[in-house]
Amino acid sequence: MKKYKLSIDMLGSETKVHEVLRGIDQSLKRNINYKFFLFGNEKLLKKEIDKYKELIKHTDIINCTESIGMNDKPAEIIKSKKNSSMFLTIESVRNKISDAALSFGNTGALMSYSLLEIKTLSEIKRPSIASIWPNLKGESIVLDLGANTKLDARYLIDNAILGSSLASILFKIEKPSIGLLNVGKEHNKGKEEIKTASEKLKELSKSLTLNYQGYLEGNDISTGVMNVIVCDGFTGNVSLKTAEGTAKLFQSHLKDAFSSSIFSKIGYFFSSIALNSVKERLDPRVHNCGILMGLNSLVVKCHGQSEYRGVSYATDIIYSLLYNNVNEKIKSYVSEIQEKLGK
Amino acid sequence: MKKYKLSIDMLGSETKVHEVLRGIDQSLKRNINYKFFLFGNEKLLKKEIDKYKELIKHTDIINCTESIGMNDKPAEIIKSKKNSSMFLTIESVRNKISDAALSFGNTGALMSYSLLEIKTLSEIKRPSIASIWPNLKGESIVLDLGANTKLDARYLIDNAILGSSLASILFKIEKPSIGLLNVGKEHNKGKEEIKTASEKLKELSKSLTLNYQGYLEGNDISTGVMNVIVCDGFTGNVSLKTAEGTAKLFQSHLKDAFSSSIFSKIGYFFSSIALNSVKERLDPRVHNCGILMGLNSLVVKCHGQSEYRGVSYATDIIYSLLYNNVNEKIKSYVSEIQEKLGK
């Protein structure tokens, strides 16, 4: 039986070792063909993993003493920190010892190491960071969330392909609906690059497995009208962070409201379970994972303060993408397109 | 005593006449030097206004039979709908019969009429839509929210001036802090146009009344680290709509949570007052008003389904801006800058 091998960078973030171990242990119960490589403090890891008898059998520990800090500049660490847990994690994927990488650390550094070592698929010009965004109907894929801030029609089309491949595997939909994020729904709205991408995507949707539906606006991300929302990395990054900020503002107002009177305190007592479930559904420590798409191997970045649920969620996603051979799917999309465009 | 004259477009939206009248009646109690011109259905307006004895004395009604629809294209209506309530509202400001305009209708049409009839201040290249955004500490100004989707350093600097003038009047702060929306806080982050604007704003802040503080990210909008958040109209529009979508998603999850069990239903009973106050603090029907800045006169667009509280809130803001002569303030900022730059 084929093993799916995942390298995990265990240093350089506030995520606790026991949260990671508990998370991957849970995922292993569902995905029994997993093999893990943990890059971190061997002594600590050996001590903590001791309570997970099954996980021990599926795990190799690689001792690392150096880590990348959250404030380290990508340009600087690329030359100097070749013994860091992050570099060694990526290196193991590059050398085919492992199939995918997971880190909780510095996103810029992870992106730089991935670009330099793993490189993009020859068909994709630039990688993209995708995330699974909750909406009123369930979930959708939004990308790019900050890998590439340049607005360019070709990159938007690449993002549509990457997002569609991801959504079709994760949501088990044959032709996920794709929308381009814009400031209005009418065809004459927005910037030239977006209009060009829209025209090309319409053309490609006529015969390909792509299912481009047109423009959508910021508020449509949460209503769930499309499976895949495509934008440039600048817009996506601001948008994601604005949504996180708004959710925090809402929670803070709610907390104030519940401590405002004796009645609301009683109310809180009776409704705390329901409220916690809402909080959890929108908690970035549980749901914030950025999938670096378009590279020769899969790299995933989780929130810097992930909990075990976040870890097991991300680990499940990686398994599903590996099992369904996401990169082959992307390649077949792209070659279809290249044939069609006669390039 | 000087009268402050406000023209209101009463047609072309889902906002009810009685909500508008109740809203401006409340504002009149606080701002007794207001004079209103209502452009709408005379018969209906006369009937409804009858219960506001004081308001009648301060109001003229101008009968209009034509209205701009929410789906009308700006390019088309500019030529054809010269008898619409919106056009006549703007026209009254252009002809100095009135000092400012308020509408609940089609934003694109309002923008086009304003640009053509009222025109921008000679010192400002492009107008901008500003809004008052709630945050953890209170409120901040965000602009541009969609007047001008082109990213350009000069426009960003104009937006900083417009936003700073607005914040200093509305929040009564001498030198409001200004931040540029970006994908990171480090000086080397983001697009060229944003970097150029940042350098110039730093330069201008050394001696001017501008107080530019550097970059901020999407999540900082809600924490309230700056009084003014500056961005291009594309980013601002997507960001605002994403925040609205997230707030709706949160409310919907909350509603589900409260009906999930008998305990949470009891909880809801006791906490409903507190919860409604949260809902109201983030309700766009109450707080969504877009201020068109940089024109020769003030034009304000409120949510298409405004309630009386939203109307009175917007009417208070307009009074405050007129009373404090916002356009003179903007002009003095700009002439200071022009002197400094030797243009």
Interface residues (C-beta under 8 A of the other chain):
Chain A: P134 N135 L136 G146 T149 K150 L181 V183 G190 K191 E217 G218 N219 D220 I221 S222 T223 C231 G233 F234 T235 N237 V238 S239 L240 K241 T242 A243 E244 G245 T246 A247 K248 L249 F250 S252 H253 L254 A257 F258 S260 S261 F263 S264 I266 G267 Y268 F269 F270 S271 S272 I273 A274 L275 S277 V278 R281 L282
Chain B: P134 N135 L136 G146 T149 K150 L181 V183 G190 K191 E217 G218 N219 D220 I221 S222 T223 C231 G233 F234 T235 N237 V238 S239 L240 K241 T242 A243 E244 G245 T246 A247 K248 L249 F250 S252 H253 L254 A257 F258 S260 S261 F263 S264 I266 G267 Y268 F269 F270 S271 S272 I273 A274 L275 S277 V278 R281 L282
